[in-house]
Amino acid sequence: MIELVFKVAVEGGESRDILVRIHEPIKNPPENKWPWVVPVEVDGRNYNVHGVDPLDGIENGARHAAILLREIHGDALDPPIEPRS
């Protein structure tokens, strides 16, 4: 599992931690559209991200987390996340 902690500024100048966890890829049954799934947790919310192989799934999970954090918290993140296309 990959675990990252970001700090986000909240009103009043305080900050809180946001935890991102990217879990180990799981092989799907052959009949599934995507061969791999990667469970991702972002700030307590769970997502399943798909991939064509284990590393693709991890990459997609990291991209998904980055997009969510950037859209929700923008420039308030430490360390910062660059905008994604």
C-alpha positions in Angstrom: 0.0 0.0 0.0 1.1 3.5 -0.8 0.1 6.1 1.8 0.4 9.9 1.5 -0.6 12.6 3.9 -1.5 16.1 2.7 -2.2 19.1 4.9 -5.0 21.4 4.0 -5.6 24.9 5.4 -9.0 25.4 6.9 -10.8 28.5 8.1 -9.1 30.1 11.1 -5.6 29.3 9.9 -5.7 25.7 11.3 -4.8 22.7 9.1 -6.0 19.2 9.0 -4.5 16.0 7.4 -5.9 14.4 4.3 -4.9 10.8 3.9 -4.5 9.1 0.5 -4.1 5.3 0.4 -3.5 3.4 -2.9 -3.9 -0.3 -2.1 -2.4 -3.4 -3.9 -3.9 -4.1 -7.3 -6.4 -7.0 -7.5 -6.8 -9.3 -10.5 -10.3 -9.3 -11.9 -11.9 -12.5 -13.3 -11.3 -12.9 -17.1 -14.9 -12.0 -18.0 -14.5 -8.4 -16.6 -13.9 -5.5 -18.9 -10.8 -4.4 -17.0 -8.2 -7.0 -15.9 -7.2 -5.1 -12.8 -8.8 -3.0 -10.0 -7.0 -0.8 -7.4 -8.8 0.3 -4.3 -8.1 3.9 -3.5 -9.0 5.9 -0.4 -9.1 9.7 -0.5 -9.9 11.5 2.8 -12.0 8.5 4.0 -13.9 7.9 0.7 -13.4 4.6 -1.1 -13.0 4.3 -4.9 -12.1 1.4 -7.2 -9.9 2.4 -10.1 -9.3 0.1 -13.1 -6.3 -0.6 -15.1 -5.0 -2.8 -18.0 -2.2 -4.0 -15.8 -1.2 -3.5 -12.1 1.0 -0.5 -12.8 -1.6 1.1 -15.0 -4.1 0.7 -12.1 -1.8 2.3 -9.6 -1.1 5.2 -12.0 -4.8 5.7 -12.6 -5.4 5.6 -8.8 -2.8 8.3 -8.2 -4.2 10.4 -11.0 -7.8 10.0 -9.6 -6.6 11.1 -6.1 -4.7 14.1 -7.6 -7.7 15.3 -9.6 -10.1 14.9 -6.6 -7.7 16.7 -4.2 -6.9 19.5 -6.6 -10.6 20.1 -7.5 -11.8 20.1 -3.9 -8.9 21.9 -2.1 -7.0 23.7 -4.8 -4.0 25.7 -3.7 -4.6 25.0 0.0 -2.8 21.6 -0.1 0.7 21.1 1.3 2.5 19.6 -0.5 0.8 21.2 -3.5 -0.6 19.3 -6.4 -0.3 20.7 -9.9 -3.5 20.9 -12.1 -4.3 17.8 -14.2 -5.6 17.8 -17.7 
